[in-house]
């Protein structure tokens, strides 16, 4: 199942459609390699703006219960 979310990292905001069974970290690496996000250290945690809690980049979007419309913001 695909979800539509916004990723915010290093001052860049990007709307994406991504497989919910993909690990968050893997999705971020693809975005960095394609030049969509700056190639900096990928944080271990992001903040879900809808749920107001940290989410691990080592889990899938589904495991972290990230759904359509959520905004994941890098925790520095």
C-alpha positions as CSV (number, residue, x, y, z in Angstrom):
1,X,0.0,0.0,0.0
2,X,1.3,3.4,-0.9
3,X,1.0,6.5,1.3
4,X,1.4,10.2,0.6
5,X,3.5,12.1,3.1
6,X,5.8,15.1,3.5
7,X,9.5,14.6,4.5
8,X,11.3,17.6,6.0
9,X,15.1,17.4,6.5
10,X,17.9,19.9,6.5
11,X,15.6,22.8,5.5
12,X,14.1,20.9,2.5
13,X,10.4,19.8,2.4
14,X,9.4,17.2,-0.1
15,X,6.0,15.6,-0.8
16,X,6.3,11.9,-1.7
17,X,4.3,8.8,-2.4
18,X,6.0,5.8,-0.9
19,X,5.4,2.1,-0.1
20,X,4.3,1.8,3.5
21,X,6.2,-1.5,3.8
22,X,9.5,0.2,3.1
23,X,11.9,1.1,5.9
24,X,11.9,4.9,6.5
25,X,15.7,5.0,6.3
26,X,15.8,3.2,2.9
27,X,13.3,5.7,1.5
28,X,15.4,8.6,2.7
29,X,18.6,7.1,1.2
30,X,16.8,6.8,-2.2
31,X,15.8,10.5,-2.0
32,X,19.3,11.5,-1.1
33,X,20.9,9.5,-3.9
34,X,18.5,11.0,-6.4
35,X,19.4,14.5,-5.3
36,X,15.9,15.3,-3.9
37,X,17.2,15.7,-0.3
38,X,20.7,17.0,0.7
39,X,23.3,14.2,1.3
40,X,23.9,14.7,5.0
41,X,23.7,12.3,7.8
42,X,20.3,10.6,8.0
43,X,18.9,11.0,11.5
44,X,17.8,7.9,13.4
45,X,14.6,9.5,14.4
46,X,12.0,11.8,12.7
47,X,9.0,13.4,14.4
48,X,5.5,12.6,13.2
49,X,3.6,15.9,13.2
50,X,0.2,14.2,13.2
51,X,1.0,11.9,16.0
52,X,3.4,14.3,17.8
53,X,5.9,11.6,18.6
54,X,9.3,10.4,17.4
55,X,9.5,7.6,14.8
56,X,12.5,5.4,14.1
57,X,14.0,5.4,10.7
58,X,15.0,1.7,11.2
59,X,11.3,0.6,11.0
60,X,8.8,0.7,8.1
61,X,6.3,3.4,7.7
62,X,3.6,0.8,8.5
63,X,5.3,-0.4,11.7
64,X,5.5,3.3,12.9
65,X,1.8,3.8,11.9
66,X,2.6,6.6,9.4
67,X,-0.4,7.3,7.2
68,X,-1.5,9.6,4.4
69,X,-1.0,13.3,5.1
70,X,1.6,12.9,7.9
71,X,4.6,15.1,8.0
72,X,7.9,13.6,9.1
73,X,10.3,16.2,10.3
74,X,14.0,15.4,11.1
75,X,15.0,15.6,14.8
76,X,18.4,17.2,15.1
